[in-house]
Amino acid sequence: MREIILNGLPGNTETAVIEGWNVEEGDEVNEGEILLELKSGSKEVLIKAPEKGILHEMYFAEGDEVELGEPLAAFEDIKYEALEEFDI
């Protein structure tokens, strides 16, 4: 499990407001899919999924203010492992 961190904002702004989440906790998402939209000053910022996975937990709700460097959500990578079958 890893966290999605707010690493950059346009201009010299240090905070943004969550405009809305495009997914819900537990949703499977694809790489590049937009997870949430932020507003920083007059600019809109889109946060995308870093790779295919599951949005495990959202740390903030719509309307919350977040600061640069804060974790926004927990993201779980989907790993497919080969399973062996054994006769018992």
HELIX and SHEET records of a PDB file:
SHEET    1   A 4 ARG A   2  ILE A   5  0                                        
SHEET    2   A 4 PRO A  71  ASP A  77 -1                                        
SHEET    3   A 4 GLY A  53  MET A  58 -1                                        
SHEET    4   A 4 GLU A  28  VAL A  29 -1                                        
SHEET    1   B 4 LYS A  43  LYS A  48  0                                        
SHEET    2   B 4 ILE A  34  SER A  40 -1                                        
SHEET    3   B 4 THR A  15  TRP A  21 -1                                        
SHEET    4   B 4 GLU A  65  GLU A  67 -1                                        
END                                                                             
